[in-house]
């Protein structure tokens, strides 16, 4: 009887483990093989790499007026390794990619793309700091480790060169250990009252 009860307890425990979602689905820490794979994927700069990044992005429709929150990205530690490799060309190696990963640690990066429109441009009263961005999971808002802004310019081309402002990026960094295997929601509140939401299923993101 004691053996049967113990067997039932163990069986129930195993079933519970199988039915419960994993506590963390993101690949973390990255193995040396994963960093190497991310390095080579980033170096390809081809359609395969482009398709990879599309799974980490959500494109949003333009509003009738006001600024256009056009894209929201959520980059996991693996996706960030791919992205950093993509940005580096000559002289960048898989060994350096491994050192870079060890230096920066495991973080999740949110990038919000805001585009100027005919009704909201560079000369509009207010600034990019009037935009509020929050990352939340399971009803709790996560605290960002850092927030920074970056202007986006487009070159005019031609002999004279020059460029003009087309919008800006809002970059937020989070400790990857603060996230769990569940939906992650990025909410953006604009100065003109827009409430834009993008949701990512972290179970499906590497």
Residue pairs with C-beta under 8 A, 6 or more apart in sequence:
21 181
21 182
21 203
22 181
23 180
23 181
24 179
24 180
24 181
25 181
25 202
25 203
25 205
26 76
26 77
26 78
26 108
26 176
26 179
26 181
26 202
26 205
26 206
27 34
27 76
27 77
27 78
27 206
28 76
28 77
28 106
28 176
28 177
29 77
29 106
30 38
30 77
30 78
30 81
30 101
30 106
32 98
34 78
34 81
35 81
35 94
35 97
35 98
35 101
36 94
36 97
36 98
38 78
38 79
38 81
38 82
38 85
38 97
39 81
39 82
39 85
39 93
39 94
39 97
40 85
40 94
41 48
41 49
41 52
41 82
41 85
42 49
42 81
42 82
42 83
42 84
42 85
42 86
42 87
42 88
43 85
43 86
43 92
45 86
49 82
49 86
52 79
52 82
53 73
53 79
53 82
53 83
55 204
55 205
56 73
56 74
56 75
56 76
56 79
56 200
56 205
57 71
57 72
57 73
58 71
58 72
58 198
58 199
58 200
59 70
59 71
60 68
60 69
60 70
60 71
60 72
60 196
60 198
62 68
62 70
62 117
63 117
63 194
65 117
65 119
65 120
65 192
66 117
66 119
66 120
66 190
66 191
66 192
66 193
66 194
67 114
67 115
67 116
67 117
67 120
67 131
67 167
67 190
67 191
67 192
67 194
68 114
68 115
68 116
68 117
68 120
68 167
69 112
69 113
69 114
69 188
69 190
69 194
69 196
70 113
70 114
70 115
70 167
71 111
71 112
71 113
72 110
72 111
72 112
72 113
72 186
72 188
72 196
72 198
73 109
73 110
73 111
73 112
73 113
74 108
74 109
74 110
74 184
74 186
74 198
74 200
74 205
75 83
75 108
75 109
75 110
75 111
76 108
76 176
76 202
76 205
76 206
77 101
77 106
77 107
77 108
77 176
78 206
79 205
79 206
80 104
80 107
80 109
81 97
81 100
81 101
84 97
84 100
85 92
85 97
106 175
106 176
106 177
107 145
107 173
107 174
107 175
107 176
108 173
108 174
108 175
108 176
108 179
109 171
109 172
109 173
109 174
110 133
110 135
110 144
110 170
110 171
110 172
110 173
110 174
110 186
111 169
111 170
111 171
111 172
112 131
112 133
112 169
112 170
112 171
112 172
112 186
112 188
113 152
113 167
113 169
114 128
114 131
114 167
114 168
114 169
114 170
115 152
115 166
115 167
116 122
116 165
116 166
116 167
120 192
121 165
122 165
126 191
128 149
128 168
128 170
129 149
130 190
130 191
131 170
131 188
131 189
131 190
131 191
132 188
132 189
133 147
133 170
133 172
133 186
133 187
133 188
133 189
134 141
134 186
134 187
135 141
135 142
135 144
135 172
135 174
135 184
135 185
135 186
136 142
136 184
136 185
136 187
137 179
137 180
137 182
137 183
137 184
137 185
138 180
138 182
142 174
142 178
142 179
143 174
143 178
144 172
144 173
144 174
145 173
145 174
145 175
146 171
146 172
146 173
147 170
147 171
147 172
148 170
148 171
149 168
149 169
149 170
149 171
150 168
150 169
150 171
151 165
151 167
151 168
152 165
152 166
152 167
152 168
152 169
153 163
153 164
153 165
153 166
154 163
154 164
154 166
155 161
155 162
155 163
156 162
156 163
156 164
179 202
180 202
181 202
181 203
182 202
182 203
183 199
183 200
183 201
183 202
184 199
184 200
184 202
185 197
185 198
185 199
185 200
186 197
186 198
186 199
186 200
187 195
187 196
187 197
188 194
188 195
188 196
188 197
188 198
189 195
189 196
190 196
